[in-house]
Amino acid sequence: MGGNSNFSFAKTPASPRITALGGYSVVGDSKDVDGLFQNPALLHPSQHQWINSSFQVFPAGINTYQLSSALYSPKLETVFGIGIHYFRYGTITSTDAAGTIYGEIHPNDYVVQLSASRSYANKWRYGLSMKILHSSYGFYRAAGLGMDAGLTYTDTAHGWQVGFALQNMGAVLKPYQGTNATELPFDIKMGVSKKLLNAPIKFFLNAQQIHRFRLDSSDIAPSSVNGIMDNFMRHFSLGTQIFLGDKIEISAGYNYLRRKELNIGRGGNGLNGFSLGIGLILKKLNIQYSRTNYQSNVAINHFGVLFTYADFTIKKTKR
């Protein structure tokens, strides 16, 4: 959204929690390993030996799958993470311009990411990710090498967290056949969250593409106050979490850019841009679900499971 780019699939949220909060967030929960896809500085020692897996169901047989995990090295004082985000677009009939059928293709995209983060002066964390991006659409294939860098400041005493991330810095190593594209979908994001100290509620405000003002698709520069304000608001998403005890959390979000790009005329556009999620938080297992509206009759479901293998041991039997 907000323009065209190579490997735009890399902007798709990898976890139900991020999906529920509006589609992106560079601040987050220290329990969720999948935060490394948004901001490598979100890797935290508390994620040691946790695994996060999720899948997202789109129309027309399109699915996405995500797997991530983290390990903490006390000796190096560093958290290491690995993440894989895979996109499968079903089966498509391959034809030429005249309609001649050549068979079937199975298009797919994926991102493989290695991340690391460290703390600084207790409240600060910084992180770095290296990623490989790959696309395969029959005869058309492309590959890229990218890097993310992130920073967070967390004040647990007052419930504040601030995050900053540079995403998809790098270049296209192999462009699609017949193109000369060289850039990845670069993004600069900032975010802030605030957990109320006397109420079980947390608020999120995130901004994307802050390095450029124009996020609409029009070739005419906005001249009215409404046009300028509209472009300004396209940068932001809002989110909130409500904690029902210590085991249930409900998340909700609103993505202004998504709503503006998906609305059709002045007709009924339902809950475009809105998202909702729920999470069950247990000691060694978290279950997450979110639902995002893309049109009045199209909703995307996202399921996720987060679990730890910290106490898993293989017992050896004596012979």
C-alpha positions as CSV (number, residue, x, y, z in Angstrom):
1,M,0.0,0.0,0.0
2,G,1.0,3.6,-0.5
3,G,3.0,2.9,-3.7
4,N,4.6,0.1,-5.7
5,S,7.8,-1.7,-4.9
6,N,9.7,-4.9,-5.4
7,F,9.1,-7.6,-2.8
8,S,6.2,-5.8,-1.3
9,F,5.2,-9.1,0.4
10,A,7.8,-8.2,3.0
11,K,5.4,-5.6,4.4
12,T,2.8,-8.2,5.3
13,P,2.4,-8.7,9.1
14,A,3.8,-12.0,10.3
15,S,1.8,-12.5,13.5
16,P,-1.8,-12.3,14.5
17,R,-1.0,-9.7,17.2
18,I,0.6,-7.3,14.7
19,T,-2.3,-7.9,12.3
20,A,-4.8,-7.1,15.1
21,L,-3.0,-3.8,16.0
22,G,-3.3,-2.4,12.5
23,G,-0.8,-4.3,10.4
24,Y,2.6,-3.0,11.7
25,S,4.1,-2.0,15.0
26,V,7.7,-1.2,16.0
27,V,6.8,-1.4,19.7
28,G,5.5,-4.6,21.2
29,D,5.3,-7.3,23.8
30,S,8.5,-8.9,25.0
31,K,6.9,-12.3,24.9
32,D,6.4,-12.4,21.1
33,V,9.3,-13.6,19.1
34,D,7.7,-12.5,15.8
35,G,8.4,-8.9,16.7
36,L,11.8,-9.4,15.0
37,F,10.0,-9.0,11.6
38,Q,8.9,-5.5,12.7
39,N,11.9,-4.3,14.7
40,P,14.9,-6.4,15.6
41,A,15.3,-4.5,18.8
42,L,12.1,-6.2,20.1
43,L,14.1,-9.4,20.6
44,H,14.3,-9.8,24.3
45,P,16.0,-12.3,26.7
46,S,12.6,-13.4,28.0
47,Q,12.0,-14.9,24.5
48,H,14.8,-17.5,25.1
49,Q,13.8,-20.9,23.6
50,W,10.4,-19.7,22.5
51,I,9.0,-20.6,19.1
52,N,6.3,-18.6,17.3
53,S,4.3,-20.1,14.4
54,S,1.4,-18.7,12.5
55,F,-0.6,-18.9,9.3
56,Q,-2.9,-16.5,7.5
57,V,-5.7,-17.4,5.1
58,F,-6.5,-15.2,2.1
59,P,-9.1,-15.7,-0.6
60,A,-8.4,-17.8,-3.8
61,G,-6.2,-20.3,-2.0
62,I,-3.5,-17.8,-0.9
63,N,-1.9,-18.6,2.4
64,T,1.1,-17.3,4.4
65,Y,3.2,-19.2,7.0
66,Q,5.6,-17.9,9.6
67,L,8.0,-19.5,11.9
68,S,10.4,-17.7,14.3
69,S,12.5,-18.5,17.4
70,A,15.0,-16.8,19.7
71,L,18.0,-17.8,21.8
72,Y,19.8,-15.7,24.5
73,S,23.5,-16.0,25.1
74,P,24.4,-14.7,28.6
75,K,28.1,-14.8,27.7
76,L,27.6,-12.5,24.7
77,E,24.7,-10.6,26.3
78,T,22.9,-10.9,23.0
79,V,19.6,-12.3,21.9
80,F,19.7,-14.1,18.5
81,G,16.6,-14.7,16.4
82,I,15.7,-16.5,13.2
83,G,12.5,-16.0,11.2
84,I,10.9,-17.5,8.0
85,H,7.9,-15.9,6.3
86,Y,6.5,-17.9,3.4
87,F,3.8,-17.0,0.9
88,R,2.0,-19.5,-1.2
89,Y,-0.3,-18.4,-4.0
90,G,-1.9,-21.7,-5.0
91,T,-1.9,-23.1,-8.5
92,I,-2.2,-20.9,-11.5
93,T,-2.5,-21.9,-15.2
94,S,0.4,-20.6,-17.3
95,T,-0.5,-19.2,-20.7
96,D,1.0,-16.8,-23.3
97,A,-0.6,-13.7,-24.7
98,A,-2.6,-15.8,-27.3
99,G,-4.0,-18.0,-24.6
100,T,-1.9,-21.1,-25.2
101,I,-1.7,-23.2,-22.1
102,Y,1.8,-24.3,-21.0
103,G,0.8,-26.0,-17.8
104,E,0.6,-24.9,-14.2
105,I,2.8,-22.8,-11.9
106,H,3.0,-22.6,-8.2
107,P,4.0,-19.0,-7.3
108,N,5.6,-18.3,-4.0
109,D,7.6,-15.7,-2.0
110,Y,9.7,-16.0,1.1
111,V,11.8,-14.1,3.5
112,V,14.5,-15.7,5.7
113,Q,15.8,-13.5,8.4
114,L,18.6,-13.6,11.0
115,S,18.5,-11.1,13.8
116,A,20.3,-10.0,17.0
117,S,19.7,-7.5,19.7
118,R,21.5,-6.2,22.8
119,S,20.6,-3.9,25.7
120,Y,22.2,-0.5,26.5
121,A,21.8,1.3,29.8
122,N,18.9,-0.9,30.9
123,K,16.1,0.9,29.1
124,W,17.5,0.9,25.6
125,R,17.7,-2.0,23.1
126,Y,19.2,-2.0,19.7
127,G,19.0,-4.7,17.0
128,L,20.0,-5.7,13.5
129,S,18.6,-8.1,11.0
130,M,19.9,-9.6,7.8
131,K,17.4,-11.0,5.3
132,I,17.1,-12.8,2.0
133,L,14.1,-12.2,-0.1
134,H,13.0,-14.4,-2.9
135,S,10.2,-14.6,-5.4
136,S,9.3,-17.3,-7.9
137,Y,6.4,-16.8,-10.4
138,G,7.0,-19.5,-13.0
139,F,9.6,-18.2,-15.4
140,Y,9.9,-15.0,-13.4
141,R,12.2,-15.1,-10.4
142,A,13.9,-12.4,-8.3
143,A,16.1,-12.2,-5.2
144,G,17.2,-9.5,-2.9
145,L,19.4,-9.0,0.2
146,G,18.2,-6.6,2.9
147,M,18.9,-5.3,6.4
148,D,16.7,-3.9,9.2
149,A,18.0,-1.8,12.1
150,G,16.0,-0.9,15.1
151,L,16.0,0.8,18.5
152,T,13.6,0.8,21.5
153,Y,13.3,2.7,24.7
154,T,11.3,1.0,27.5
155,D,10.2,2.7,30.7
156,T,8.4,-0.1,32.5
157,A,7.9,2.0,35.7
158,H,5.6,4.4,33.7
159,G,4.3,2.1,31.0
160,W,6.0,3.8,28.0
161,Q,7.8,2.3,25.1
162,V,9.2,4.1,22.0
163,G,10.5,2.3,18.9
164,F,12.2,3.2,15.7
165,A,13.1,1.0,12.7
166,L,14.8,1.2,9.3
167,Q,13.4,-1.6,7.3
168,N,14.5,-3.3,4.0
169,M,17.7,-1.4,3.4
170,G,19.5,-3.2,0.6
171,A,19.3,-4.1,-3.1
172,V,17.8,-6.5,-5.6
173,L,20.4,-9.1,-6.5
174,K,18.4,-10.6,-9.3
175,P,15.5,-8.6,-10.8
176,Y,12.5,-10.1,-12.5
177,Q,13.0,-11.1,-16.1
178,G,12.6,-8.0,-18.3
179,T,12.9,-5.5,-15.5
180,N,15.8,-3.5,-14.1
181,A,14.5,-2.9,-10.5
182,T,17.2,-2.4,-8.0
183,E,15.4,-1.3,-4.8
184,L,13.7,-3.0,-1.9
185,P,10.5,-1.6,-0.2
186,F,12.5,0.7,2.1
187,D,10.6,2.1,5.1
188,I,11.2,4.2,8.2
189,K,8.8,3.6,11.0
190,M,8.3,5.0,14.5
191,G,5.9,4.0,17.2
192,V,5.0,4.6,20.8
193,S,2.9,2.6,23.3
194,K,1.5,3.4,26.7
195,K,0.2,1.0,29.3
196,L,-2.1,2.6,31.8
197,L,-0.8,2.0,35.3
198,N,-4.2,1.7,37.0
199,A,-6.1,0.0,34.2
200,P,-5.6,-3.1,32.1
201,I,-5.3,-1.1,28.8
202,K,-2.4,-0.4,26.5
203,F,-2.5,2.0,23.6
204,F,-0.4,2.0,20.4
205,L,0.4,4.7,17.8
206,N,2.6,3.8,14.9
207,A,3.8,5.7,11.8
208,Q,5.1,4.3,8.5
209,Q,7.0,5.8,5.5
210,I,7.9,8.9,7.6
211,H,10.7,9.8,5.1
212,R,8.1,10.8,2.5
213,F,4.9,12.7,2.7
214,R,3.0,11.5,-0.3
215,L,1.4,8.1,0.2
216,D,-1.6,8.5,-2.2
217,S,-1.6,7.3,-5.8
218,S,-2.6,10.6,-7.3
219,D,-0.3,12.4,-9.7
220,I,-1.7,15.7,-8.5
221,A,-0.2,17.2,-5.4
222,P,-2.8,17.9,-2.7
223,S,-3.6,21.6,-2.5
224,S,-6.5,21.7,-0.1
225,V,-6.4,21.4,3.7
226,N,-8.4,18.1,3.4
227,G,-5.9,16.7,0.9
228,I,-2.9,17.6,3.0
229,M,-4.5,16.2,6.2
230,D,-5.5,13.0,4.3
231,N,-1.9,12.4,3.2
232,F,-0.7,13.1,6.8
233,M,-3.1,10.5,8.3
234,R,-2.1,7.8,5.8
235,H,1.1,7.4,7.7
236,F,-0.6,6.3,11.0
237,S,-2.2,3.3,12.5
238,L,-3.9,3.0,15.9
239,G,-4.1,0.1,18.2
240,T,-5.2,-1.0,21.7
241,Q,-4.9,-4.0,23.9
242,I,-7.3,-4.9,26.8
243,F,-6.1,-7.4,29.4
244,L,-8.8,-9.5,31.0
245,G,-6.9,-10.9,33.9
246,D,-3.5,-12.4,33.2
247,K,-4.6,-15.0,30.6
248,I,-6.8,-13.1,28.0
249,E,-5.9,-10.2,25.9
250,I,-8.1,-8.5,23.3
251,S,-6.5,-6.4,20.6
252,A,-8.0,-3.9,18.1
253,G,-6.5,-1.7,15.4
254,Y,-7.3,0.8,12.7
255,N,-5.1,1.4,9.6
256,Y,-6.1,4.7,7.9
257,L,-4.1,4.0,4.7
258,R,-5.7,0.6,4.2
259,R,-9.2,2.0,4.6
260,K,-8.5,4.8,2.1
261,E,-7.0,2.5,-0.5
262,L,-9.7,-0.2,-0.2
263,N,-12.8,2.0,-0.1
264,I,-14.8,2.0,-3.3
265,G,-16.5,5.3,-4.1
266,R,-19.0,6.5,-1.5
267,G,-20.7,3.1,-1.1
268,G,-20.8,0.9,1.9
269,N,-17.2,-0.2,2.7
270,G,-17.9,-2.0,5.9
271,L,-15.0,-2.2,8.4
272,N,-12.2,-1.7,5.9
273,G,-9.0,-0.8,7.8
274,F,-10.3,-2.2,11.1
275,S,-8.9,-5.3,12.8
276,L,-9.6,-7.4,15.9
277,G,-7.7,-10.1,17.8
278,I,-7.8,-12.3,20.9
279,G,-5.0,-14.1,22.7
280,L,-4.9,-16.8,25.3
281,I,-1.8,-16.5,27.5
282,L,-0.7,-19.5,29.4
283,K,2.6,-20.2,31.1
284,K,4.2,-22.2,28.3
285,L,1.7,-21.6,25.5
286,N,0.1,-18.6,23.8
287,I,-2.7,-19.0,21.3
288,Q,-3.5,-16.0,19.1
289,Y,-6.2,-15.2,16.5
290,S,-7.0,-12.0,14.5
291,R,-9.4,-10.9,11.8
292,T,-8.8,-8.1,9.4
293,N,-11.4,-6.5,7.1
294,Y,-10.3,-5.7,3.5
295,Q,-13.8,-5.2,2.0
296,S,-17.4,-5.4,3.3
297,N,-17.5,-9.1,2.3
298,V,-13.8,-10.1,2.6
299,A,-12.1,-10.8,6.0
300,I,-8.7,-12.3,6.5
301,N,-8.1,-14.7,9.4
302,H,-4.7,-15.1,11.1
303,F,-3.9,-17.9,13.5
304,G,-0.8,-18.2,15.7
305,V,0.8,-20.4,18.4
306,L,3.7,-19.4,20.7
307,F,5.3,-22.0,22.8
308,T,8.5,-22.8,24.7
309,Y,10.7,-25.8,24.6
310,A,12.8,-24.7,27.6
311,D,11.9,-27.7,29.7
312,F,11.9,-30.2,26.9
313,T,14.3,-33.1,27.5
314,I,14.9,-36.4,25.9
315,K,15.1,-39.3,28.3
316,K,17.6,-41.9,27.5
317,T,16.8,-45.5,28.4
318,K,19.4,-47.9,29.6
319,R,20.1,-51.1,27.7
